[in-house]
Amino acid sequence: MSFEWSIKDVTGDIEIYRFGIFYRLTSCRYASGRSSKDLDHGLDEFLPTTVSDAEFGTAIRRCHDATRFVDFDILPKGEAAKAAIREWKKKLVLWKRKALERTGCKNLEELYKDARKSSSRRIKDVYAFFNSSLDKPTVFFEIPRHFPDYRKFIVEQPASHEMLGKTARTALDAGVRNARPPPERVMYFVRD
């Protein structure tokens, strides 16, 4: 299914991780198409991977509902933005430390060894899940649409919690390491 949407259509934005035997769902702060983990006021939940699809789907809806929408024009600029980014990075260190404590991993390399990530957006009456690529030892990237490894999974509403949970698991399973770029195109010119 293909669908069209604009940044104004987004009603929820979250990140879903699978770290070993835990899922971690984190709501985002969303400002005019730009989003980041909401480390100030967001929802951050750990669930065992043995949770039912329905319970997983319920948590996904709850996290989408916790998305915080911010007017882009009121975000800090200049030196204030640099200071805000430094503070956010300090909170990100704590966010990662919490995952280490929860999973019992000794370091980030161990935590991310078999980790997977999916981003999810709620767009009007549709939930969209996207796979990610682990391109650095501890950093995920969204896969560009034109890459062969790009996958999106769409759930139209109304949908059961169970369907949301199943789709999120499928998106996580579609995660890759070092997503392949599209093949280079070779142009041939024919002389008359």
C-alpha positions in Angstrom: 0.0 0.0 0.0 1.3 3.4 -0.8 0.2 6.5 1.0 0.7 10.2 0.8 1.2 12.3 3.9 2.5 15.7 5.0 4.2 16.7 8.2 0.9 18.3 9.3 -0.8 14.9 9.2 1.5 13.3 11.9 -0.3 12.6 15.1 2.3 10.4 16.8 6.0 9.6 16.5 7.9 7.0 18.4 11.1 4.8 18.3 10.9 1.1 19.1 14.0 -0.9 20.0 14.7 -4.5 20.7 17.6 -5.0 23.0 18.0 -8.7 23.7 15.0 -9.8 25.8 13.5 -6.3 26.1 11.6 -3.9 23.9 12.1 -0.3 24.5 9.5 2.2 23.3 10.3 5.9 23.5 8.0 8.8 22.5 9.4 11.7 20.5 9.2 15.4 20.4 7.9 16.5 17.0 8.4 20.0 15.4 7.5 20.6 11.8 8.8 17.3 10.5 11.8 17.1 12.8 11.7 14.7 15.7 14.0 13.4 18.5 13.6 11.3 21.5 11.6 13.3 24.1 14.0 12.9 26.9 12.4 15.7 29.0 8.7 14.7 29.1 8.3 11.7 26.9 7.2 8.1 27.7 10.0 5.5 27.9 8.8 2.0 28.5 10.6 -1.4 28.7 8.7 -4.6 27.9 9.9 -8.2 27.8 10.0 -9.6 24.3 7.6 -12.3 25.6 4.8 -9.8 25.9 1.7 -10.6 23.8 1.1 -8.8 20.5 -1.9 -7.2 22.1 0.1 -5.8 25.1 2.8 -4.7 22.7 0.2 -2.9 20.5 -1.3 -1.2 23.6 2.1 0.2 24.6 2.7 1.4 21.0 -0.6 3.4 21.1 0.2 4.8 24.5 3.6 6.0 23.3 2.1 7.5 20.2 -0.4 9.4 22.4 2.6 10.7 24.4 4.2 12.4 21.4 4.9 16.0 22.2 4.3 18.5 19.5 6.3 21.7 19.6 6.1 24.8 17.5 9.3 24.9 15.4 9.4 28.7 15.8 9.8 28.6 19.6 12.7 26.2 19.5 16.0 27.7 20.8 18.3 29.2 18.2 21.9 30.2 18.1 23.8 29.8 21.4 20.7 28.8 23.2 20.2 25.9 20.7 23.8 24.8 21.2 23.2 24.7 25.0 20.0 22.8 24.6 21.7 20.2 22.4 24.5 19.8 25.0 21.8 19.2 27.7 19.9 16.8 25.5 23.1 14.8 24.9 23.7 14.5 28.6 20.2 13.1 28.9 20.9 10.7 26.1 23.8 9.3 28.0 21.4 8.6 30.9 18.9 7.1 28.5 21.6 4.7 27.2 22.8 3.9 30.8 19.2 3.0 31.7 19.2 0.4 28.9 22.5 -1.0 30.1 21.2 -1.4 33.7 17.9 -2.9 32.5 19.4 -5.5 30.2 22.5 -6.3 32.3 24.9 -5.5 29.4 28.3 -4.3 30.4 28.8 -1.7 27.5 27.0 -0.3 24.5 28.7 -2.6 22.0 27.2 -5.6 23.9 23.8 -3.8 24.1 23.7 -3.1 20.4 25.2 -6.5 19.3 21.9 -7.9 18.1 19.7 -4.8 18.6 17.0 -3.7 16.2 15.1 -0.4 15.8 11.9 0.6 14.1 10.5 4.1 13.9 6.8 4.5 13.8 4.5 7.4 12.8 0.8 7.7 13.3 -0.5 9.6 10.4 -4.3 10.4 10.6 -5.9 6.9 10.4 -2.7 5.0 9.6 0.2 3.6 11.6 3.4 3.3 9.6 6.5 1.4 10.8 9.9 1.7 9.2 12.9 -0.5 9.5 16.4 0.9 10.3 20.0 0.2 9.7 22.7 -0.2 12.3 25.6 1.5 10.3 27.9 2.2 13.2 28.4 -0.1 16.3 25.9 1.8 18.4 24.0 4.1 16.0 20.9 3.4 14.0 19.9 5.3 10.8 16.7 5.5 8.9 17.0 3.8 5.6 16.4 6.2 2.6 13.4 5.2 0.5 15.4 4.5 -2.6 17.7 1.9 -0.9 16.8 -1.7 -1.6 16.8 -2.6 2.1 14.1 0.1 2.9 10.8 -1.4 4.2 7.6 0.2 5.5 4.7 -1.5 7.1 1.3 0.1 7.1 -1.6 -0.7 9.5 -4.9 1.0 8.6 -7.2 2.0 11.4 -9.3 0.7 12.9 -6.8 -2.1 13.8 -6.5 -4.2 16.9 -3.7 -3.8 19.4 -2.6 -7.3 18.3 -2.2 -6.2 14.7 0.0 -3.2 15.8 2.1 -5.5 18.0 2.6 -8.0 15.1 3.5 -5.3 12.6 6.0 -3.7 15.0 7.7 -7.1 15.5 7.9 -7.6 11.7 9.4 -4.1 11.2 12.0 -4.9 13.9 12.8 -8.2 12.2 13.4 -6.3 8.9 16.2 -4.2 10.5 19.6 -4.5 8.8 23.2 -3.8 9.4 24.8 -1.4 6.8 21.9 -0.9 4.5 22.8 -1.4 0.8 22.7 1.7 -1.4 21.0 1.5 -4.8 23.2 0.2 -7.6 25.1 2.8 -9.5 23.5 3.7 -12.8 25.6 3.4 -15.9 24.7 5.6 -18.8 25.5 4.3 -22.3 25.6 6.7 -25.3 25.1 5.4 -28.7 26.9 7.1 -31.6 25.2 7.4 -35.0 
